[in-house]
Amino acid sequence: MALAYPIAYFISFHGGRHKSLWLFLITIPFWTSYLLRVMSWKVILGYNGVLNSSLMGLGIIDEPSTALLYNSSAVIITLTHAWATFAILPIFVSLEKVDRTLVEAATDLGDGPLRSFLRVTLPLSAPGVISAALIVMIPTVGDYVTPKLVGGKDGVMIANAIQAQFGKASNWPLGAALSVTAMIIVSLMAGATVLVIRALQRLAR
């Protein structure tokens, strides 16, 4: 979300006549399958991958690093790339609906760029933020493939733990308990997100 909002804001308010081009470029990664995108990050972050080779070529490191892959950071990077578009587009649509005259009025009344953003733009784009948060959060929490391929032992997520209980451990009661717990946590997080955004909207009024 922290990455998606600035990108959507830039495209909406500063994209000009190139908005369609920017949106086109953002959706290009989705021309390939999700699995291929995850595997591409495995190649990029791998021991002999693109990133290690580049760092060695620049003289930043003397030998390939093993800290880039098979950890929680690799999972976060991969998930961010995989789901960023699903966060950018709803926020962009919401920002496009913001009446620009309201922003101009806030400026005329003495608000600086930051204050007018916090009091006008952000609250009015709140529906897009809510949509983006829910669209991204729900499938990401249940993602199994990404942690399996790039996470290793340090990048295990709840879906992998549930699969392990139903699979190798053959502990179905614990697997069911983890599933219900995950569902409750996601529901609470979704509800909290909606409440926070609505609180921001009330403050703006």
C-alpha positions in Angstrom: 0.0 0.0 0.0 2.9 2.4 0.8 4.2 1.8 -2.6 0.9 1.7 -4.5 -0.5 5.0 -3.3 2.4 7.3 -4.4 2.4 5.6 -7.8 -1.4 5.9 -8.2 -1.2 9.6 -7.1 1.6 10.4 -9.5 -0.3 8.8 -12.4 -3.6 10.5 -11.5 -2.3 14.0 -10.7 0.9 14.2 -12.8 0.4 11.6 -15.5 -1.1 14.1 -18.0 -1.8 12.7 -21.4 0.4 9.7 -20.6 -1.9 8.1 -18.0 -2.9 5.3 -20.3 0.7 4.6 -21.0 1.6 4.4 -17.4 -1.3 2.1 -16.7 -0.3 -0.1 -19.6 3.3 -0.4 -18.3 2.0 -1.3 -14.8 -0.1 -4.2 -16.2 2.6 -5.7 -18.4 3.8 -8.2 -15.7 0.3 -9.7 -15.7 0.8 -10.9 -19.2 2.7 -13.9 -17.8 1.5 -16.4 -15.2 1.8 -15.8 -11.5 4.1 -18.8 -11.2 6.5 -17.5 -13.8 6.7 -14.1 -12.0 7.6 -15.8 -8.7 10.2 -17.9 -10.4 11.7 -14.8 -12.1 12.4 -13.4 -8.6 14.0 -16.6 -7.6 16.4 -16.1 -10.5 17.0 -12.5 -9.7 17.7 -13.0 -6.0 19.5 -16.4 -6.4 23.1 -17.1 -5.5 24.2 -16.7 -9.1 21.3 -14.5 -9.9 21.0 -11.1 -11.6 21.2 -9.1 -8.4 24.3 -10.8 -7.0 26.0 -10.6 -10.4 25.3 -6.9 -10.6 26.6 -6.2 -7.1 29.7 -8.1 -7.8 30.2 -6.3 -11.1 29.9 -3.0 -9.4 32.4 -4.1 -6.8 30.0 -3.7 -3.9 30.5 -7.4 -2.8 33.3 -9.8 -3.4 31.3 -13.0 -3.5 27.6 -13.9 -4.0 25.4 -13.3 -1.0 23.1 -16.0 0.3 21.0 -13.5 2.3 18.9 -12.4 -0.7 16.8 -15.5 -1.1 15.0 -18.0 1.1 13.9 -15.5 3.8 11.0 -13.3 4.7 12.5 -10.3 2.8 12.4 -12.3 -0.5 8.7 -13.2 0.2 7.8 -9.6 0.8 9.6 -8.4 -2.3 8.0 -11.1 -4.5 4.5 -10.5 -3.1 4.8 -6.8 -3.5 5.7 -7.1 -7.1 3.0 -9.7 -7.7 0.1 -7.8 -6.1 1.1 -4.1 -6.5 -1.1 -3.6 -9.6 -4.1 -4.8 -7.7 -3.5 -2.0 -5.1 -2.5 0.7 -7.6 -5.6 0.4 -9.9 -8.4 0.8 -7.2 -6.5 3.8 -5.7 -6.0 5.3 -9.1 -9.7 5.1 -9.9 -10.6 6.6 -6.6 -8.1 9.5 -7.1 -9.5 10.2 -10.6 -12.9 10.8 -8.9 -11.4 13.5 -6.6 -12.7 16.9 -7.6 -9.6 19.0 -8.4 -11.5 22.2 -7.6 -11.6 21.1 -3.9 -7.8 20.7 -3.8 -7.5 24.2 -5.4 -9.9 25.6 -2.9 -7.9 24.2 0.0 -4.8 25.8 -1.5 -6.5 29.1 -1.9 -7.6 29.0 1.7 -4.0 28.7 2.9 -3.4 24.9 3.1 0.0 23.7 1.9 0.5 20.7 -0.3 0.8 18.3 2.6 -2.2 19.7 4.6 -4.5 19.8 1.5 -3.5 16.2 0.8 -4.3 15.0 4.3 -7.5 17.0 4.6 -8.9 16.6 1.0 -7.2 14.1 -1.2 -6.6 11.3 1.2 -10.1 11.2 2.8 -11.8 11.4 -0.6 -9.6 8.6 -2.0 -10.4 6.4 1.1 -12.8 4.1 -0.7 -10.0 3.1 -3.2 -7.6 2.6 -0.3 -10.1 0.3 1.4 -10.7 -1.7 -1.8 -7.0 -2.0 -2.4 -6.3 -3.1 1.1 -8.9 -5.8 1.0 -8.1 -7.0 -2.5 -4.4 -7.4 -1.7 -4.6 -8.6 1.9 -7.0 -11.5 1.6 -5.2 -13.4 -1.2 -1.7 -12.5 0.2 -2.4 -14.0 3.6 -3.4 -17.3 2.0 -0.5 -17.3 -0.5 1.2 -20.7 -0.5 3.3 -20.8 -3.7 5.5 -17.7 -3.0 6.7 -18.7 0.4 7.3 -22.2 -0.8 9.5 -21.1 -3.7 11.4 -18.1 -2.4 10.8 -18.2 1.4 12.6 -21.3 2.6 12.5 -22.0 6.4 12.6 -18.3 7.3 9.8 -17.3 5.0 7.0 -19.7 6.0 3.5 -18.1 6.1 0.3 -19.3 7.6 -0.8 -21.2 4.5 2.4 -23.3 4.5 1.9 -24.1 8.2 -1.7 -25.2 7.5 -0.6 -27.3 4.6 2.1 -29.0 6.7 -0.5 -29.9 9.4 -2.9 -31.5 6.8 0.1 -33.1 5.0 3.2 -34.4 6.6 2.1 -33.9 10.2 -1.3 -35.5 9.7 -2.6 -33.2 12.4 -6.0 -32.2 11.0 -7.4 -30.7 14.2 -4.5 -28.3 14.4 -4.7 -27.6 10.7 -8.4 -26.8 11.0 -7.7 -24.6 14.1 -5.0 -22.6 12.2 -7.4 -22.2 9.2 -10.2 -20.8 11.4 -7.7 -18.6 13.3 -6.3 -17.2 10.0 -9.8 -16.5 8.8 -10.7 -14.6 12.0 -7.5 -12.6 11.9 -8.1 -11.6 8.3 -11.7 -10.6 9.1 -10.6 -8.5 12.1 -7.9 -6.8 10.0 -10.3 -6.1 7.2 -12.8 -4.6 9.7 -10.0 -2.5 11.4 -9.0 -1.2 8.0 -12.5 0.0 7.2 -12.9 1.6 10.6 -9.6 3.5 10.3 -10.4 4.8 6.8 -13.9 5.9 8.0 -12.4 7.7 11.0 -10.1 9.6 8.6 -13.1 10.6 6.5 -14.9 11.8 9.6 -11.9 13.9 10.6 -11.8 15.4 7.2 -15.4 16.6 7.6 
